[in-house]
Amino acid sequence: MKKWIINQLLEADYRIEMVWISKDILGSIDRESKIIYLNLWSIIYEILLHEFIHYKSPEYDEEEIVEKTFKMLKGISVQEIIQTSNTLLKKYCEELGGE
Ligand SMILES: [Zn+2]
């Protein structure tokens, strides 16, 4: 990645907040209050599901994986997304030495 975008991401004048938005909205921005909202739970769940489908079904191409991920997400409850992502976050934060 180009150095200028890394500097922009690290030094720009905005806050980041982790909030639940919806199953299929991973983030949003409020320009007036300069806040970028990240739906960390859906981000983690969607990526995990996508990569898991790659793992289980190597015969699918990328387009098929994206389509299958989208379809599977529709059938998964908000509670399951939050619980699974919280479990993963807790596990990996502990491994990284966080809390
Ligand atoms: Zn992929």
Backbone and ligand atoms as CSV (ligand in chain L), in Angstrom:
chain,resi,resn,atom,element,x,y,z
A,1,MET,N,N,0.850,-1.190,0.000
A,1,MET,CA,C,0.000,0.000,0.000
A,1,MET,C,C,0.888,1.244,0.000
A,2,LYS,N,N,0.418,2.265,-0.671
A,2,LYS,CA,C,1.195,3.501,-0.738
A,2,LYS,C,C,1.279,4.156,0.636
A,3,LYS,N,N,2.437,4.747,0.885
A,3,LYS,CA,C,2.683,5.343,2.195
A,3,LYS,C,C,1.711,6.483,2.507
A,4,TRP,N,N,1.304,7.245,1.498
A,4,TRP,CA,C,0.428,8.395,1.756
A,4,TRP,C,C,-0.915,7.962,2.320
A,5,ILE,N,N,-1.444,6.829,1.867
A,5,ILE,CA,C,-2.749,6.405,2.390
A,5,ILE,C,C,-2.608,5.874,3.816
A,6,ILE,N,N,-1.499,5.236,4.098
A,6,ILE,CA,C,-1.262,4.770,5.480
A,6,ILE,C,C,-1.198,5.969,6.412
A,7,ASN,N,N,-0.464,7.008,5.996
A,7,ASN,CA,C,-0.384,8.216,6.824
A,7,ASN,C,C,-1.750,8.871,6.975
A,8,GLN,N,N,-2.519,8.907,5.908
A,8,GLN,CA,C,-3.865,9.484,5.975
A,8,GLN,C,C,-4.725,8.728,6.991
A,9,LEU,N,N,-4.659,7.396,6.947
A,9,LEU,CA,C,-5.472,6.583,7.858
A,9,LEU,C,C,-5.072,6.797,9.315
A,10,LEU,N,N,-3.781,6.940,9.555
A,10,LEU,CA,C,-3.295,7.053,10.933
A,10,LEU,C,C,-3.394,8.472,11.485
A,11,GLU,N,N,-3.325,9.457,10.622
A,11,GLU,CA,C,-3.217,10.830,11.118
A,11,GLU,C,C,-4.425,11.706,10.817
A,12,ALA,N,N,-5.392,11.190,10.107
A,12,ALA,CA,C,-6.544,12.014,9.749
A,12,ALA,C,C,-7.349,12.391,10.990
A,13,ASP,N,N,-8.085,13.466,10.863
A,13,ASP,CA,C,-8.825,14.025,11.976
A,13,ASP,C,C,-10.225,13.405,12.056
A,14,TYR,N,N,-10.289,12.157,12.523
A,14,TYR,CA,C,-11.581,11.496,12.708
A,14,TYR,C,C,-11.461,10.486,13.839
A,15,ARG,N,N,-12.601,10.115,14.385
A,15,ARG,CA,C,-12.628,9.071,15.414
A,15,ARG,C,C,-13.175,7.793,14.807
A,16,ILE,N,N,-12.839,6.690,15.437
A,16,ILE,CA,C,-13.395,5.398,15.026
A,16,ILE,C,C,-14.214,4.866,16.192
A,17,GLU,N,N,-15.425,4.416,15.891
A,17,GLU,CA,C,-16.248,3.779,16.914
A,17,GLU,C,C,-16.730,2.436,16.397
A,18,MET,N,N,-16.737,1.451,17.297
A,18,MET,CA,C,-17.254,0.129,16.958
A,18,MET,C,C,-18.731,0.099,17.335
A,19,VAL,N,N,-19.589,-0.069,16.357
A,19,VAL,CA,C,-21.025,-0.108,16.628
A,19,VAL,C,C,-21.686,-1.203,15.789
A,20,TRP,N,N,-22.772,-1.734,16.333
A,20,TRP,CA,C,-23.589,-2.638,15.536
A,20,TRP,C,C,-24.431,-1.789,14.592
A,21,ILE,N,N,-24.429,-2.107,13.310
A,21,ILE,CA,C,-25.237,-1.361,12.343
A,21,ILE,C,C,-26.343,-2.288,11.821
A,22,SER,N,N,-25.958,-3.290,11.056
A,22,SER,CA,C,-26.882,-4.324,10.596
A,22,SER,C,C,-26.022,-5.460,10.055
A,23,LYS,N,N,-26.670,-6.565,9.710
A,23,LYS,CA,C,-25.908,-7.722,9.246
A,23,LYS,C,C,-25.075,-7.406,8.011
A,24,ASP,N,N,-25.627,-6.594,7.111
A,24,ASP,CA,C,-24.951,-6.402,5.828
A,24,ASP,C,C,-24.343,-5.019,5.627
A,25,ILE,N,N,-24.288,-4.224,6.680
A,25,ILE,CA,C,-23.588,-2.942,6.573
A,25,ILE,C,C,-22.369,-3.001,7.494
A,26,LEU,N,N,-21.192,-2.965,6.882
A,26,LEU,CA,C,-19.956,-3.184,7.636
A,26,LEU,C,C,-19.396,-1.905,8.235
A,27,GLY,N,N,-19.809,-0.759,7.714
A,27,GLY,CA,C,-19.314,0.497,8.252
A,27,GLY,C,C,-20.070,1.665,7.672
A,28,SER,N,N,-19.869,2.820,8.294
A,28,SER,CA,C,-20.477,4.043,7.766
A,28,SER,C,C,-19.700,5.230,8.317
A,29,ILE,N,N,-20.016,6.408,7.804
A,29,ILE,CA,C,-19.316,7.604,8.268
A,29,ILE,C,C,-20.321,8.710,8.548
A,30,ASP,N,N,-20.055,9.457,9.623
A,30,ASP,CA,C,-20.803,10.673,9.916
A,30,ASP,C,C,-19.832,11.828,9.697
A,31,ARG,N,N,-19.938,12.475,8.548
A,31,ARG,CA,C,-18.976,13.522,8.187
A,31,ARG,C,C,-19.016,14.710,9.141
A,32,GLU,N,N,-20.222,15.036,9.599
A,32,GLU,CA,C,-20.362,16.203,10.466
A,32,GLU,C,C,-19.593,16.029,11.777
A,33,SER,N,N,-19.741,14.853,12.390
A,33,SER,CA,C,-19.040,14.625,13.661
A,33,SER,C,C,-17.696,13.918,13.470
A,34,LYS,N,N,-17.323,13.683,12.217
A,34,LYS,CA,C,-16.021,13.076,11.891
A,34,LYS,C,C,-15.819,11.744,12.615
A,35,ILE,N,N,-16.822,10.891,12.496
A,35,ILE,CA,C,-16.731,9.558,13.103
A,35,ILE,C,C,-16.913,8.506,12.018
A,36,ILE,N,N,-15.999,7.550,12.010
A,36,ILE,CA,C,-16.151,6.383,11.138
A,36,ILE,C,C,-16.626,5.234,12.027
A,37,TYR,N,N,-17.760,4.665,11.668
A,37,TYR,CA,C,-18.329,3.561,12.435
A,37,TYR,C,C,-17.950,2.240,11.777
A,38,LEU,N,N,-17.411,1.347,12.570
A,38,LEU,CA,C,-17.079,0.013,12.068
A,38,LEU,C,C,-17.973,-1.011,12.754
A,39,ASN,N,N,-18.637,-1.819,11.960
A,39,ASN,CA,C,-19.441,-2.916,12.502
A,39,ASN,C,C,-18.535,-4.148,12.566
A,40,LEU,N,N,-17.693,-4.147,13.607
A,40,LEU,CA,C,-16.660,-5.170,13.726
A,40,LEU,C,C,-17.232,-6.584,13.746
A,41,TRP,N,N,-18.398,-6.757,14.339
A,41,TRP,CA,C,-19.005,-8.090,14.456
A,41,TRP,C,C,-19.344,-8.652,13.068
A,42,SER,N,N,-19.978,-7.827,12.247
A,42,SER,CA,C,-20.320,-8.294,10.895
A,42,SER,C,C,-19.078,-8.445,10.015
A,43,ILE,N,N,-18.093,-7.557,10.211
A,43,ILE,CA,C,-16.847,-7.652,9.429
A,43,ILE,C,C,-16.185,-9.000,9.704
A,44,ILE,N,N,-16.027,-9.323,10.983
A,44,ILE,CA,C,-15.371,-10.585,11.365
A,44,ILE,C,C,-16.173,-11.778,10.854
A,45,TYR,N,N,-17.481,-11.749,11.080
A,45,TYR,CA,C,-18.303,-12.901,10.701
A,45,TYR,C,C,-18.298,-13.113,9.192
A,46,GLU,N,N,-18.449,-12.030,8.441
A,46,GLU,CA,C,-18.506,-12.164,6.981
A,46,GLU,C,C,-17.187,-12.682,6.413
A,47,ILE,N,N,-16.073,-12.164,6.917
A,47,ILE,CA,C,-14.765,-12.632,6.422
A,47,ILE,C,C,-14.549,-14.093,6.803
A,48,LEU,N,N,-14.874,-14.420,8.046
A,48,LEU,CA,C,-14.707,-15.804,8.498
A,48,LEU,C,C,-15.547,-16.757,7.658
A,49,LEU,N,N,-16.800,-16.415,7.445
A,49,LEU,CA,C,-17.687,-17.259,6.643
A,49,LEU,C,C,-17.149,-17.408,5.216
A,50,HIS,N,N,-16.737,-16.303,4.618
A,50,HIS,CA,C,-16.187,-16.301,3.261
A,50,HIS,C,C,-14.970,-17.234,3.165
A,51,GLU,N,N,-14.039,-17.076,4.091
A,51,GLU,CA,C,-12.820,-17.890,4.044
A,51,GLU,C,C,-13.123,-19.353,4.365
A,52,PHE,N,N,-14.099,-19.581,5.238
A,52,PHE,CA,C,-14.469,-20.951,5.568
A,52,PHE,C,C,-15.070,-21.665,4.347
A,53,ILE,N,N,-15.855,-20.943,3.564
A,53,ILE,CA,C,-16.405,-21.536,2.335
A,53,ILE,C,C,-15.263,-21.852,1.362
A,54,HIS,N,N,-14.262,-20.966,1.263
A,54,HIS,CA,C,-13.066,-21.276,0.447
A,54,HIS,C,C,-12.436,-22.589,0.920
A,55,TYR,N,N,-12.311,-22.700,2.242
A,55,TYR,CA,C,-11.657,-23.865,2.843
A,55,TYR,C,C,-12.437,-25.153,2.553
A,56,LYS,N,N,-13.760,-25.091,2.744
A,56,LYS,CA,C,-14.584,-26.286,2.578
A,56,LYS,C,C,-14.875,-26.621,1.116
A,57,SER,N,N,-14.866,-25.620,0.246
A,57,SER,CA,C,-15.258,-25.826,-1.153
A,57,SER,C,C,-14.247,-25.196,-2.108
A,58,PRO,N,N,-13.062,-25.792,-2.201
A,58,PRO,CA,C,-12.010,-25.187,-3.039
A,58,PRO,C,C,-12.360,-25.158,-4.535
A,59,GLU,N,N,-13.400,-25.892,-4.906
A,59,GLU,CA,C,-13.792,-25.913,-6.324
A,59,GLU,C,C,-14.530,-24.645,-6.753
A,60,TYR,N,N,-15.015,-23.851,-5.798
A,60,TYR,CA,C,-15.741,-22.618,-6.139
A,60,TYR,C,C,-14.764,-21.510,-6.491
A,61,ASP,N,N,-15.153,-20.681,-7.476
A,61,ASP,CA,C,-14.330,-19.498,-7.764
A,61,ASP,C,C,-14.757,-18.353,-6.853
A,62,GLU,N,N,-14.035,-17.256,-6.930
A,62,GLU,CA,C,-14.275,-16.133,-6.013
A,62,GLU,C,C,-15.713,-15.597,-6.101
A,63,GLU,N,N,-16.206,-15.492,-7.312
A,63,GLU,CA,C,-17.563,-14.971,-7.501
A,63,GLU,C,C,-18.596,-15.879,-6.830
A,64,GLU,N,N,-18.412,-17.186,-6.954
A,64,GLU,CA,C,-19.328,-18.137,-6.315
A,64,GLU,C,C,-19.244,-18.042,-4.787
A,65,ILE,N,N,-18.033,-17.855,-4.287
A,65,ILE,CA,C,-17.856,-17.746,-2.834
A,65,ILE,C,C,-18.578,-16.508,-2.310
A,66,VAL,N,N,-18.408,-15.391,-2.998
A,66,VAL,CA,C,-19.075,-14.143,-2.584
A,66,VAL,C,C,-20.592,-14.342,-2.573
A,67,GLU,N,N,-21.111,-14.983,-3.610
A,67,GLU,CA,C,-22.544,-15.231,-3.715
A,67,GLU,C,C,-23.025,-16.150,-2.583
A,68,LYS,N,N,-22.281,-17.224,-2.324
A,68,LYS,CA,C,-22.673,-18.169,-1.271
A,68,LYS,C,C,-22.579,-17.524,0.108
A,69,THR,N,N,-21.553,-16.700,0.324
A,69,THR,CA,C,-21.419,-15.991,1.600
A,69,THR,C,C,-22.633,-15.098,1.819
A,70,PHE,N,N,-23.005,-14.342,0.794
A,70,PHE,CA,C,-24.147,-13.438,0.873
A,70,PHE,C,C,-25.435,-14.203,1.198
A,71,LYS,N,N,-25.641,-15.323,0.511
A,71,LYS,CA,C,-26.853,-16.123,0.748
A,71,LYS,C,C,-26.870,-16.712,2.157
A,72,MET,N,N,-25.718,-17.224,2.612
A,72,MET,CA,C,-25.660,-17.835,3.944
A,72,MET,C,C,-25.877,-16.796,5.041
A,73,LEU,N,N,-25.344,-15.595,4.837
A,73,LEU,CA,C,-25.504,-14.544,5.848
A,73,LEU,C,C,-26.971,-14.204,6.090
A,74,LYS,N,N,-27.767,-14.302,5.046
A,74,LYS,CA,C,-29.201,-13.996,5.180
A,74,LYS,C,C,-29.876,-14.905,6.199
A,75,GLY,N,N,-29.398,-16.166,6.298
A,75,GLY,CA,C,-30.026,-17.132,7.185
A,75,GLY,C,C,-29.445,-17.163,8.591
A,76,ILE,N,N,-28.526,-16.280,8.877
A,76,ILE,CA,C,-27.859,-16.290,10.181
A,76,ILE,C,C,-28.407,-15.141,11.023
A,77,SER,N,N,-28.685,-15.455,12.299
A,77,SER,CA,C,-29.297,-14.432,13.157
A,77,SER,C,C,-28.268,-13.408,13.625
A,78,VAL,N,N,-28.768,-12.240,13.979
A,78,VAL,CA,C,-27.916,-11.181,14.532
A,78,VAL,C,C,-27.218,-11.695,15.787
A,79,GLN,N,N,-27.980,-12.403,16.631
A,79,GLN,CA,C,-27.410,-12.933,17.879
A,79,GLN,C,C,-26.233,-13.872,17.596
A,80,GLU,N,N,-26.371,-14.721,16.585
A,80,GLU,CA,C,-25.284,-15.652,16.258
A,80,GLU,C,C,-24.055,-14.904,15.757
A,81,ILE,N,N,-24.265,-13.887,14.945
A,81,ILE,CA,C,-23.134,-13.098,14.436
A,81,ILE,C,C,-22.387,-12.441,15.594
A,82,ILE,N,N,-23.136,-11.827,16.505
A,82,ILE,CA,C,-22.501,-11.120,17.621
A,82,ILE,C,C,-21.792,-12.102,18.550
A,83,GLN,N,N,-22.454,-13.209,18.888
A,83,GLN,CA,C,-21.848,-14.180,19.814
A,83,GLN,C,C,-20.589,-14.803,19.223
A,84,THR,N,N,-20.656,-15.210,17.966
A,84,THR,CA,C,-19.494,-15.852,17.331
A,84,THR,C,C,-18.331,-14.869,17.235
A,85,SER,N,N,-18.623,-13.646,16.816
A,85,SER,CA,C,-17.557,-12.650,16.674
A,85,SER,C,C,-16.970,-12.280,18.033
A,86,ASN,N,N,-17.800,-12.162,19.046
A,86,ASN,CA,C,-17.290,-11.866,20.391
A,86,ASN,C,C,-16.379,-12.989,20.890
A,87,THR,N,N,-16.772,-14.237,20.621
A,87,THR,CA,C,-15.944,-15.374,21.027
A,87,THR,C,C,-14.578,-15.310,20.341
A,88,LEU,N,N,-14.583,-15.023,19.028
A,88,LEU,CA,C,-13.318,-14.935,18.290
A,88,LEU,C,C,-12.470,-13.767,18.771
A,89,LEU,N,N,-13.110,-12.613,18.984
A,89,LEU,CA,C,-12.371,-11.441,19.454
A,89,LEU,C,C,-11.721,-11.725,20.801
A,90,LYS,N,N,-12.494,-12.345,21.702
A,90,LYS,CA,C,-11.967,-12.646,23.036
A,90,LYS,C,C,-10.769,-13.589,22.921
A,91,LYS,N,N,-10.930,-14.637,22.114
A,91,LYS,CA,C,-9.863,-15.619,21.946
A,91,LYS,C,C,-8.583,-14.970,21.426
A,92,TYR,N,N,-8.705,-14.160,20.375
A,92,TYR,CA,C,-7.503,-13.609,19.756
A,92,TYR,C,C,-6.933,-12.431,20.536
A,93,CYS,N,N,-7.772,-11.705,21.258
A,93,CYS,CA,C,-7.234,-10.652,22.124
A,93,CYS,C,C,-6.393,-11.272,23.235
A,94,GLU,N,N,-6.871,-12.400,23.766
A,94,GLU,CA,C,-6.096,-13.091,24.805
A,94,GLU,C,C,-4.765,-13.569,24.254
A,95,GLU,N,N,-4.789,-14.105,23.027
A,95,GLU,CA,C,-3.547,-14.583,22.417
A,95,GLU,C,C,-2.569,-13.455,22.153
A,96,LEU,N,N,-3.109,-12.248,21.884
A,96,LEU,CA,C,-2.249,-11.095,21.631
A,96,LEU,C,C,-1.811,-10.412,22.922
A,97,GLY,N,N,-2.339,-10.891,24.042
A,97,GLY,CA,C,-1.947,-10.318,25.322
A,97,GLY,C,C,-2.848,-9.191,25.776
A,98,GLY,N,N,-3.959,-8.993,25.073
A,98,GLY,CA,C,-4.907,-7.951,25.470
A,98,GLY,C,C,-5.929,-8.528,26.432
A,99,GLU,N,N,-7.011,-7.796,26.594
A,99,GLU,CA,C,-8.061,-8.272,27.499
A,99,GLU,C,C,-9.356,-8.477,26.776
L,1,ZN,ZN,ZN,-12.337,-15.031,-1.419
